[in-house]
Amino acid sequence: MIWLNWQWEVKLVEMKYTLALLFVSLAYTAHAVPIQEATAHYQRHIQFPGDDGLMHDVDLEDEVDEELLVGIAERNAYYLFTRLNPDSAQTLVINDADSIRNSNFNPAHNTVVVVHGWLGNQNTGINGRIRDAYLGKGDANVIVLDWRRLARSNYVTAVRGVPIVGVGLGQFVRYLVGVTGASYDRIHLVGFSLGGHLVGNAGRELEGRVARITALDPAGPLWVFNSNRINSNDGRYVEGIHTNGALIGLGYGSAIGHVDFFPNGGESQPGCLTPICDHNRAWEFFASTVSYNHLVGRECSNSLQISLNTCRGNQFPMGNDHMDKHGSGRYRVNTKRRYPY
């Protein structure tokens, strides 16, 4: 009798353990987030793409370069492009009013600030593509943030410094508004990968007053449990475009804003054979929507609908350059393989 009771207790424990594993697995799948740093699926060594178009080995337990972080926000550079100077940048400097007053910045026009990702700089592909889309459509102030001093550090240091650089961007925007009289209603912050979280921190510094914030496949590794990641409180309208946010993806796969788009399911993209291509499609899609405003999503009730392409809810446009955009929900967008998608 004692042996039978012991055997039954062992089976009961086994059943509880199996159910617990099943629950964790289902929760993980339903949440659809890249949780590389989560205990159950932790990978210390991963590969992550730089804005140089290459995959790089990353140690998620790398040492943080604390010395580099001292005063890092002061090393940001801001480059202005308008239709009067579409190819030759004018440098804007915080606390230097003349650099702004003597530039082509026009407060009557919409302002978009473009922020690159890890290992990027002012010449990274995202900057020129989005700049040309805006200036090819109409008058605008396009400001490119070059945060290369931090972005070229190891990934872990870059993650640690993103909130600092984001606060610096917020302070610059506040100064720009103070000097020019520009309205927060006409300011749009756009960031890619690590830059997606950076613009969130900038919006937070501005107490959520900017009209729009767009995170283009915001980075996933080391952000799942990070309170500094972008969220819907960072701007009046916060939008996420997720193109490589699967379980082993490079982007953050869960909703982060008022509206989140999951093109082609949000994991891999038509015409792409590599994760870098999938990741970069976020800014390529966005630039295309600025020009054509043609990619429209269907609202989804859950993650399964997103994956199976069975979303049948309301329609809502992805991206574009509208400053009065408002909405809520998760949407799937189906695209073509080639530009303009």
Beta strands, then each sheet from edge to edge (+ up, - down):
strand 1: 45-49
strand 2: 55-59
strand 3: 77-82
strand 4: 85-92
strand 5: 111-115
strand 6: 141-146
strand 7: 187-192
strand 8: 212-216
strand 9: 238-241
strand 10: 259-263
strand 11: 296-300
strand 12: 315-317
strand 13: 329-333
sheet 1: 1+ 2-
sheet 2: 4+ 3- 6+ 5+ 7+ 8+ 9+ 10+ 13+ 11- 12+
end
